Amino acid sequence: MTPAPRGLSTEEAARRLAHQGPNEIGEPDHHGFAQTLKGVLSEPMFLLLIAGAALYLLVGDLAEGLLLGAFALATVGLVVVQQRRGERALDALRELAAPQVRVWRDGRPQRIAARELVVGDWILLAEGERVGADARIREASALALDESLLTGESAAVHKQATTDAGEHAGADANAGADSSGWVYAGTLVVAGHGLAEVEVTGRGTQVGRIGASLNRIELAPTPLQRQLRRVVRLFSLAALAACAALAVWYGLQRHDWLQGALAAIALAMAMLPEEFPMVFSVFIALGAWRLTRQQVLARRPATVEALGAASVLCVDKTGTLTENRMRLTRLVTDRDDVEDDGRRELPEAVRRLLEHALLASRRDGFDAMDRALFERGEAALAGSGLLHPDWRLLRSQAPTPGLMAVTQTWADDAGGVRVASKGAPEAIFERCHLDAATLDRQRERVRQLASQGLRVLAVAWGSCAGPDPAEQGHDVDFKLLGLLAFEDPLRPSAAAAVHEARQAGIAVIMITGDHALTAQAIATQAGLDTRAGVLDGPTLDALDDERLAEALRTVRVFARIRPEQKLRLVEALRRQGAVVAMTGDGVNDAPALKAAHIGIAMGRRGTDVAREAASLVLMDEDLGRLVDAIRLGRRMADNLRRVSAYIAAIHVPIAGLALLPLAIGLPPLLLPVHVVLIEMIIDPMCSLAFENLPDDPQVMRRPPRPAHEALIGWPSLWRGLQQGLFLLVAVLAIYGLALQAGRSIDTARTLAVLSLTAGNLALAALNAGALRLRHRGLRPFWWVAAATSALLALALAWPAARALLRWELPAGWDVALALAGTALAIGLAALRTGRQGRGLPR
């Protein structure tokens, strides 16, 4: 067989990388600090703060103007810190999402980051993979590429090997040309396989010259994000109209235009629910970052929003439920059935079976069965003359939907042509044209092996007169050599993961290309529902859409399924209203991954095409990680509902207290400085305390959220509005009673703002479940509460601060009564809305 390419050593590659620099076109496109700051400075809240500060300075109140300006800067700082947290999380995702390539290093194939490629590396090219650098083809077998990235033409371009050592050709010269001996960075292998020697990296590549790049982390806003932005814009317009009306009305009624303008600014600030978009962005970014700690990469972070609603989980068998750690355990011929332990001498017929199994395998491939074959075969056949290192590969044919077998044609050292084929038993049996009795006997052997959970392949050999047998090899006189059986152990975490998913109301469906009996045996071991049996590919083809929909209500194991059938299954599940999460790894899986609500590519064995089509990448291919990701998605959804209720709740008293005292003839209660002081509590409370809340212990023991139900719906908002109304009535009553009792305006304002601040913290505690809980995940809430209390105490104790805030130090008895009234209001709100401690982690 063809010897492996030389490639580079790790040490030499490291030296060249240090000299040549990384294989990158440029810096990744992400939000820098300046862009984040620019976005914050254009927010309506900041503009209102600047307007208020300017108004104070205009009328000569330097201290209050500077104080409001300082609060504006502090608010900007808080928002920037939170958004930068999200950006740093996304930067970490970009690093993890960087393209990978397969390369020969130290005499063996390895997978490395594409940025580490250097000139002189030998890269492996295979269907579904993107080329990592501009390279000269050294070996090619039916190799074809999509070079539309460079040429705009979508037709596949066929390639051939070259031994020339000419200069790097320009894209205008060779890209898109058939029979070219070059492959270019960023282009996609659509057929065949080959080897290429890297000649140019980084900015010197054709794609580097034209400045093209491939998006790695897609940040398209979700429907909910777009909805929230529209809501904030509408509230901004409403706030602008309301503050203009209030300023004019107050000026005309009270003849105090300055106070009217300040009250109008306070009202506009109070009406803006600007926390919603910021909170959602931070939750999504940090949720995606938390997923990476579960070995799940979110290529589209917005998918985190959909995870909590997943109701159907479609998984492959190999590598997801099983370890994809194949071990050749049985070799079966007409005369022998060898349970291979690696120690016994193999019979002649079994050695011949193993010889041709190796001839039908790729040494440089990452297929687990090929690796197992070479590991066992090279040891068993060493010194036998059956390894054929000098034979030349003439042609390699990959499996197709019509023929699930690998066929390789070799030129032997005697000038003859030998063909070896291995694949699905039914495909190989058809190629060998077995008589009825032999076919029945072989099928029974396959059923016996498959029923033990073994993966079974058949091997055949043949010879032909010419060097180029027909496309499907049907003119070759194939002879069956025997069967290979591989053991792929169930992952230790698989059964527990399936059990947890089913407890969470998620239907787990196995979709595999394996034999039906193998699939059923593994499904039973993993704990899937197998009561409805197995539905195979040919049976699926015979079902119309109505009968398929009926089958999908009970069948949970599908075998001998082709990629296009996966797409049909996903579409059928979606028509039934399911939220589908689907795993896939092959080129032809891409349509099904795109059709699923949550497409999940395999991190190790998945092709680049599958990863680009998927929204998530399962980096260690463990189903348990995926179930953990669904748990995290549900946790995030719960916390978004909690924080949305809190935001709705706190804006009711703020807006009401900015408007109602003026409407009923009382002196203004909230000035702009008071509103921004409260907002400085709300922002960190939302993005620190609520984002970090732990999950409900029952989160995976309840059914998923219905697909039609909004993540942040009217019930949670209505609950928050009711809570806010209780607090508004309480604080307004405290303010009015204090004035009626003869307290000064500044003293009454102090009592009201203290009550509002205490109520703010209590509303956060009520919705976060912190009133009677000490879970460590609630520590950020207590940090914010402690910092707020300390700042209030400082402001009350410092005369200069009291003057700026227009406060007076109230009597202790008054403070106690005000806080008691606030506690009563929050208690009534908790009883009314039923939120105190319900369904929260302990």
Disulfide bonds with the S-S distance in Angstrom:
none
